[in-house]
Amino acid sequence: MDFLIAAQDIGVMSLGLLNDRGELTEETFPIAPEQYLQTIHLFLEKYHVLFEDIKRILVVPGPGSFTASRVSVTIANTIAFTHKIPMVSLPNVEKYSLQELCVRFLQSDQQETVFVTPLYDRPPMITQAKTQVL
């Protein structure tokens, strides 16, 4: 089964399980990025999914909120790296629903990768220092 992680908006994360028949089980959570990891743990526990059961991690890298994109992609990369699970990046510029995104994924030839980078809709400003005049 594939595990799907999507967080394009700062206050919402969606998780899904896509089985080999193309059926999607999904839930959307109104949470902050600080709660992503715990929510992933509880979601997988609820559906009795172990990391060994996951064939691929499908992650939406954005575009969207910088923080939501960075945190969700970092968690996905960490899970994939530590459990040796291939990843697939599913950019969602059109902001399709998870169901529609999965249908498009199943009809595409998206390649597996080792890691995914966040996708932003504008240049990030996280490294620009502000100069204060005294």
N, CA, C and O of each residue as an XYZ file, in Angstrom:
536
protein
N       0.829     -1.175      0.000
C       0.000      0.000      0.000
C       0.874      1.240      0.000
O       2.009      1.212      0.476
N       0.337      2.332     -0.539
C       1.029      3.604     -0.580
C       0.474      4.500      0.525
O      -0.720      4.473      0.824
N       1.349      5.283      1.118
C       0.967      6.225      2.163
C       1.106      7.632      1.599
O       2.171      8.003      1.106
N       0.039      8.412      1.670
C      -0.010      9.746      1.080
C      -0.018     10.808      2.172
O      -0.791     10.724      3.126
N       0.856     11.814      2.023
C       0.934     12.942      2.948
C       0.774     14.225      2.140
O       1.502     14.454      1.173
N      -0.189     15.065      2.545
C      -0.429     16.326      1.840
C      -0.716     17.432      2.846
O      -1.629     17.319      3.664
N       0.073     18.499      2.778
C      -0.145     19.658      3.647
C       0.235     20.914      2.883
O       1.382     21.359      2.936
N      -0.719     21.480      2.178
C      -0.458     22.691      1.401
C      -0.918     23.943      2.132
O      -0.466     25.044      1.819
N      -1.805     23.789      3.095
C      -2.309     24.919      3.862
C      -1.809     24.793      5.294
O      -1.708     23.685      5.821
N      -1.501     25.904      5.919
C      -0.868     25.902      7.230
C      -1.719     25.210      8.298
O      -1.156     24.650      9.239
N      -3.022     25.224      8.194
C      -3.863     24.658      9.243
C      -4.523     23.346      8.905
O      -5.433     22.921      9.617
N      -4.091     22.679      7.829
C      -4.762     21.447      7.405
C      -3.739     20.448      6.856
O      -2.857     20.809      6.078
N      -3.874     19.191      7.275
C      -3.061     18.118      6.704
C      -3.990     16.973      6.338
O      -4.901     16.630      7.092
N      -3.747     16.385      5.168
C      -4.514     15.224      4.727
C      -3.581     14.026      4.626
O      -2.444     14.141      4.168
N      -4.080     12.882      5.058
C      -3.333     11.634      4.987
C      -4.184     10.604      4.280
O      -5.410     10.624      4.389
N      -3.542      9.706      3.557
C      -4.294      8.688      2.846
C      -3.523      7.394      2.720
O      -2.295      7.365      2.799
N      -4.271      6.327      2.523
C      -3.719      5.007      2.237
C      -4.318      4.554      0.923
O      -5.539      4.465      0.792
N      -3.474      4.268     -0.046
C      -3.905      3.851     -1.374
C      -3.537      2.387     -1.540
O      -2.359      2.032     -1.576
N      -4.564      1.529     -1.640
C      -4.264      0.097     -1.748
C      -3.940     -0.293     -3.190
O      -4.005      0.533     -4.100
N      -3.594     -1.549     -3.378
C      -3.175     -2.032     -4.704
C      -4.306     -2.025     -5.726
O      -4.046     -2.127     -6.925
N      -5.546     -1.909     -5.281
C      -6.693     -1.841     -6.202
C      -7.045     -0.391     -6.553
O      -8.015     -0.138     -7.267
N      -6.250      0.555     -6.045
C      -6.497      1.963     -6.337
C      -7.552      2.595     -5.450
O      -8.046      3.680     -5.757
N      -7.908      1.931     -4.346
C      -8.910      2.471     -3.421
C      -8.204      3.313     -2.364
O      -7.201      2.896     -1.786
N      -8.740      4.496     -2.124
C      -8.133      5.452     -1.204
C      -8.941      5.569      0.078
O     -10.154      5.775      0.046
N      -8.255      5.434      1.203
C      -8.812      5.761      2.510
C      -8.117      7.032      2.936
O      -6.888      7.075      3.004
N      -8.881      8.068      3.225
C      -8.251      9.351      3.537
C      -8.936     10.046      4.697
O     -10.115      9.828      4.975
N      -8.172     10.881      5.359
C      -8.697     11.733      6.423
C      -7.994     13.073      6.335
O      -6.820     13.148      5.975
N      -8.721     14.131      6.667
C      -8.167     15.480      6.697
C      -8.268     15.987      8.126
O      -9.293     15.824      8.788
N      -7.188     16.605      8.591
C      -7.088     17.037      9.972
C      -6.842     18.542     10.045
O      -5.921     19.044      9.400
N      -7.656     19.276     10.826
C      -7.415     20.710     11.015
C      -6.372     20.904     12.119
O      -6.718     21.101     13.284
N      -5.092     20.845     11.738
C      -4.018     20.900     12.729
C      -2.887     21.801     12.264
O      -2.778     22.139     11.085
N      -2.054     22.179     13.214
C      -0.849     22.966     12.928
C       0.315     22.023     12.628
O       0.273     20.854     13.011
N       1.349     22.514     11.950
C       2.498     21.658     11.623
C       3.147     20.984     12.835
O       3.724     19.905     12.700
N       3.062     21.593     13.997
C       3.631     20.990     15.197
C       2.959     19.665     15.554
O       3.512     18.871     16.315
N       1.781     19.428     15.011
C       1.029     18.210     15.312
C       1.101     17.165     14.195
O       0.501     16.097     14.315
N       1.818     17.454     13.122
C       1.868     16.532     11.979
C       2.384     15.151     12.362
O       1.762     14.141     12.033
N       3.507     15.102     13.049
C       4.125     13.809     13.352
C       3.225     12.944     14.223
O       3.047     11.758     13.944
N       2.665     13.517     15.261
C       1.761     12.762     16.135
C       0.526     12.299     15.366
O       0.058     11.179     15.566
N       0.001     13.142     14.500
C      -1.187     12.793     13.722
C      -0.889     11.649     12.759
O      -1.717     10.754     12.587
N       0.276     11.669     12.135
C       0.680     10.568     11.250
C       0.740      9.267     12.043
O       0.240      8.233     11.600
N       1.360      9.333     13.220
C       1.457      8.137     14.068
C       0.064      7.596     14.402
O      -0.181      6.397     14.266
N      -0.845      8.463     14.836
C      -2.196      8.028     15.214
C      -2.984      7.510     14.011
O      -3.750      6.555     14.139
N      -2.801      8.132     12.845
C      -3.492      7.691     11.625
C      -3.051      6.279     11.243
O      -3.887      5.414     10.980
N      -1.744      6.047     11.213
C      -1.247      4.717     10.854
C      -1.662      3.675     11.895
O      -1.984      2.537     11.555
N      -1.651      4.072     13.141
C      -2.083      3.170     14.219
C      -3.570      2.819     14.068
O      -3.956      1.661     14.229
N      -4.389      3.807     13.764
C      -5.831      3.600     13.598
C      -6.129      2.556     12.525
O      -7.035      1.738     12.682
N      -5.366      2.588     11.436
C      -5.602      1.666     10.322
C      -4.672      0.440     10.366
O      -4.581     -0.322      9.404
N      -3.991      0.272     11.502
C      -3.129     -0.899     11.725
C      -2.067     -1.052     10.637
O      -1.810     -2.154     10.151
N      -1.460      0.068     10.269
C      -0.428      0.060      9.230
C       0.935      0.222      9.889
O       1.163      1.163     10.649
N       1.829     -0.699      9.590
C       3.219     -0.609     10.027
C       4.047     -0.047      8.881
O       3.644     -0.130      7.721
N       5.187      0.518      9.198
C       6.042      1.050      8.136
C       6.431     -0.048      7.146
O       6.629      0.223      5.961
N       6.538     -1.274      7.627
C       6.874     -2.401      6.752
C       5.776     -2.677      5.718
O       6.034     -3.299      4.688
N       4.551     -2.210      5.996
C       3.419     -2.416      5.083
C       3.399     -1.398      3.943
O       2.693     -1.588      2.952
N       4.169     -0.325      4.082
C       4.124      0.781      3.115
C       5.091      0.510      1.966
O       6.293      0.338      2.165
N       4.526      0.479      0.752
C       5.323      0.235     -0.455
C       6.009      1.514     -0.941
O       7.166      1.489     -1.361
N       5.272      2.641     -0.876
C       5.797      3.948     -1.297
C       5.160      5.029     -0.439
O       4.055      4.871      0.081
N       5.887      6.129     -0.306
C       5.320      7.326      0.308
C       5.076      8.320     -0.808
O       5.998      8.704     -1.528
N       3.831      8.733     -0.945
C       3.453      9.748     -1.925
C       3.299     11.049     -1.145
O       2.492     11.130     -0.219
N       4.065     12.057     -1.514
C       4.014     13.309     -0.768
C       3.740     14.473     -1.708
O       4.311     14.569     -2.794
N       2.850     15.355     -1.260
C       2.563     16.586     -1.995
C       3.540     17.636     -1.466
O       3.415     18.073     -0.322
N       4.513     18.048     -2.289
C       5.517     19.004     -1.821
C       5.040     20.452     -1.867
O       5.745     21.354     -1.415
N       3.846     20.678     -2.411
C       3.323     22.029     -2.548
C       2.787     22.209     -3.949
O       2.503     21.221     -4.627
N       2.644     23.423     -4.396
C       2.970     24.636     -3.673
C       1.926     24.923     -2.596
O       0.793     24.446     -2.644
N       2.350     25.705     -1.649
C       1.463     26.054     -0.551
C       2.237     26.783      0.527
O       3.261     27.412      0.261
N       1.744     26.691      1.727
C       2.392     27.312      2.869
C       3.829     26.825      2.983
O       4.094     25.627      2.890
N       4.760     27.760      3.185
C       6.172     27.375      3.328
C       6.347     26.391      4.476
O       6.981     25.348      4.315
N       5.787     26.721      5.630
C       5.973     25.873      6.803
C       5.316     24.520      6.609
O       5.927     23.492      6.903
N       4.090     24.496      6.124
C       3.390     23.227      5.913
C       4.153     22.356      4.919
O       4.310     21.155      5.138
N       4.623     22.952      3.837
C       5.372     22.194      2.828
C       6.680     21.659      3.394
O       7.000     20.484      3.216
N       7.437     22.514      4.075
C       8.731     22.086      4.625
C       8.558     20.973      5.656
O       9.270     19.970      5.612
N       7.623     21.146      6.574
C       7.455     20.163      7.653
C       6.953     18.832      7.109
O       7.486     17.782      7.470
N       5.938     18.854      6.250
C       5.385     17.597      5.740
C       6.403     16.854      4.871
O       6.506     15.630      4.950
N       7.148     17.582      4.049
C       8.167     16.950      3.203
C       9.317     16.415      4.056
O       9.837     15.335      3.777
N       9.717     17.148      5.082
C      10.787     16.673      5.970
C      10.376     15.390      6.686
O      11.168     14.453      6.779
N       9.158     15.343      7.187
C       8.677     14.126      7.852
C       8.631     12.964      6.860
O       9.078     11.862      7.175
N       8.097     13.206      5.670
C       8.027     12.147      4.654
C       9.419     11.650      4.294
O       9.641     10.442      4.217
N      10.365     12.568      4.071
C      11.739     12.183      3.749
C      12.368     11.370      4.881
O      13.080     10.399      4.623
N      12.115     11.755      6.111
C      12.692     11.060      7.261
C      12.143      9.648      7.378
O      12.903      8.702      7.584
N      10.840      9.497      7.250
C      10.234      8.160      7.296
C      10.791      7.298      6.166
O      11.166      6.144      6.376
N      10.839      7.867      4.979
C      11.341      7.111      3.816
C      12.798      6.697      4.016
O      13.164      5.555      3.737
N      13.618      7.611      4.492
C      15.041      7.318      4.673
C      15.256      6.256      5.750
O      16.004      5.300      5.544
N      14.603      6.424      6.892
C      14.842      5.508      8.007
C      14.270      4.122      7.772
O      14.752      3.150      8.355
N      13.255      4.011      6.933
C      12.621      2.709      6.677
C      12.884      2.194      5.261
O      12.340      1.170      4.848
N      13.732      2.927      4.522
C      14.107      2.526      3.160
C      12.867      2.315      2.275
O      12.718      1.286      1.616
N      11.992      3.317      2.285
C      10.758      3.291      1.491
C      10.920      4.280      0.334
O      11.273      5.436      0.571
N      10.674      3.861     -0.904
C      10.738      4.806     -2.029
C       9.675      5.897     -1.895
O       8.639      5.709     -1.257
N       9.961      7.028     -2.510
C       9.032      8.160     -2.468
C       8.611      8.554     -3.874
O       9.297      8.267     -4.855
N       7.468      9.217     -3.947
C       6.997      9.815     -5.191
C       6.508     11.218     -4.856
O       5.709     11.403     -3.938
N       6.991     12.200     -5.602
C       6.566     13.582     -5.430
C       5.318     13.829     -6.268
O       5.295     13.519     -7.459
N       4.281     14.386     -5.650
C       3.030     14.693     -6.354
C       2.716     16.181     -6.224
O       1.854     16.560     -5.432
N       3.405     17.031     -6.993
C       3.075     18.452     -6.943
C       1.594     18.662     -7.252
O       1.022     17.985     -8.107
N       0.988     19.606     -6.545
C      -0.452     19.796     -6.680
C      -0.765     21.271     -6.885
O      -1.410     21.901     -6.047
N      -0.307     21.812     -7.997
C      -0.504     23.222     -8.322
C      -1.991     23.553     -8.401
O      -2.417     24.622     -7.963
N      -2.774     22.643     -8.957
C      -4.213     22.875     -9.144
C      -5.019     22.632     -7.869
O      -6.221     22.894     -7.840
N      -4.367     22.132     -6.814
C      -4.996     21.814     -5.525
C      -6.160     20.834     -5.695
O      -7.264     21.057     -5.197
N      -5.879     19.744     -6.413
C      -6.854     18.668     -6.557
C      -7.119     18.015     -5.204
O      -6.292     18.092     -4.296
N      -8.260     17.385     -5.080
C      -8.552     16.580     -3.893
C      -7.600     15.388     -3.883
O      -7.005     15.057     -4.908
N      -7.457     14.749     -2.733
C      -6.590     13.571     -2.677
C      -7.078     12.488     -3.624
O      -6.272     11.813     -4.265
N      -8.381     12.320     -3.717
C      -8.938     11.307     -4.608
C      -8.532     11.575     -6.059
O      -8.062     10.672     -6.752
N      -8.713     12.811     -6.512
C      -8.358     13.176     -7.883
C      -6.842     13.074     -8.093
O      -6.388     12.633     -9.149
N      -6.071     13.479     -7.098
C      -4.621     13.389     -7.193
C      -4.174     11.933     -7.345
O      -3.258     11.641     -8.114
N      -4.814     11.030     -6.621
C      -4.477      9.603     -6.716
C      -4.860      9.038     -8.077
O      -4.115      8.242     -8.649
N      -6.005      9.436     -8.597
C      -6.413      8.980     -9.938
C      -5.373      9.438    -10.959
O      -4.957      8.660    -11.817
N      -4.959     10.693    -10.865
C      -3.948     11.215    -11.796
C      -2.615     10.499    -11.618
O      -1.925     10.224    -12.599
N      -2.249     10.197    -10.383
C      -1.010      9.471    -10.121
C      -1.046      8.082    -10.744
O      -0.082      7.660    -11.382
N      -2.145      7.375    -10.563
C      -2.264      6.012    -11.091
C      -2.243      5.989    -12.616
O      -1.871      4.981    -13.216
N      -2.641      7.099    -13.246
C      -2.647      7.181    -14.706
C      -1.321      7.730    -15.261
O      -1.136      7.799    -16.476
N      -0.416      8.114    -14.377
C       0.839      8.724    -14.828
C       1.983      7.729    -14.742
O       1.807      6.572    -14.360
N       3.140      8.207    -15.104
C       4.346      7.388    -14.989
C       5.330      8.059    -14.034
O       6.533      8.099    -14.293
N       4.803      8.587    -12.920
C       5.646      9.233    -11.921
C       6.727      8.273    -11.449
O       6.452      7.112    -11.146
N       7.945      8.762    -11.389
C       9.080      7.946    -11.000
C       9.322      8.007     -9.490
O       9.127      9.044     -8.855
N       9.744      6.887     -8.941
C      10.124      6.857     -7.543
C      11.441      7.603     -7.375
O      12.253      7.664     -8.297
N      11.643      8.166     -6.192
C      12.850      8.910     -5.892
C      13.298      8.584     -4.474
O      12.590      7.905     -3.729
N      14.463      9.065     -4.113
C      15.000      8.819     -2.775
C      14.530      9.891     -1.800
O      14.285      9.598     -0.630
N      14.400     11.138     -2.273
C      13.906     12.215     -1.423
C      13.158     13.229     -2.271
O      13.286     13.265     -3.495
N      12.375     14.052     -1.587
C      11.547     15.066     -2.242
C      11.913     16.417     -1.647
O      12.220     16.510     -0.458
N      11.882     17.466     -2.466
C      12.104     18.821     -1.970
C      10.792     19.595     -2.018
O       9.958     19.350     -2.890
N      10.605     20.527     -1.087
C       9.381     21.327     -1.085
C       9.260     22.165     -2.351
O      10.265     22.547     -2.951
N       8.042     22.441     -2.745
C       7.753     23.266     -3.917
C       7.009     24.508     -3.441
O       5.938     24.409     -2.841
N       7.581     25.668     -3.712
C       6.984     26.923     -3.262
C       6.373     27.677     -4.440
O       6.774     27.496     -5.589
N       5.399     28.525     -4.128
C       4.765     29.307     -5.180
C       5.388     30.694     -5.320
O       4.956     31.498     -6.145
N       6.402     30.964     -4.508
C       7.177     32.210     -4.602
C       8.521     31.957     -3.919
O       8.657     30.971     -3.195
N       9.507     32.813     -4.129
C      10.819     32.583     -3.514
C      10.737     32.613     -1.985
O      10.124     33.518     -1.419
N      11.345     31.635     -1.315
C      11.334     31.655      0.148
C      12.220     32.776      0.671
O      13.214     33.140      0.042
N      11.860     33.314      1.812
C      12.626     34.407      2.400
C      13.183     34.004      3.762
O      13.424     34.865      4.608
N      13.386     32.721      3.981
C      13.775     32.250      5.303
C      15.227     32.538      5.652
O      15.596     32.469      6.825
N      16.052     32.855      4.679
C      17.468     33.089      4.946
C      17.851     34.563      4.842
O      19.022     34.903      5.012
N      16.907     35.425      4.574
C      17.217     36.845      4.461
C      17.224     37.481      5.857
O      16.233     37.429      6.585
N      18.342     38.070      6.202
C      18.468     38.731      7.505
C      17.902     40.150      7.419
O      18.047     40.840      6.410
N      17.261     40.555      8.498
C      16.768     41.927      8.580
C      17.810     42.770      9.286
O      18.364     42.372     10.311
N      18.069     43.940      8.724
C      19.031     44.855      9.308
C      18.260     45.877     10.133
O      17.312     46.504      9.661
N      18.697     46.023     11.379
C      18.024     46.970     12.264
C      18.937     48.168     12.461
O      20.112     48.007     12.792
N      18.414     49.355     12.262
C      19.174     50.575     12.441
C      18.948     51.060     13.864
O      17.813     51.227     14.310
N      20.055     51.283     14.570
C      19.952     51.758     15.964
C      20.171     53.231     16.049
O      20.121     53.800     17.140
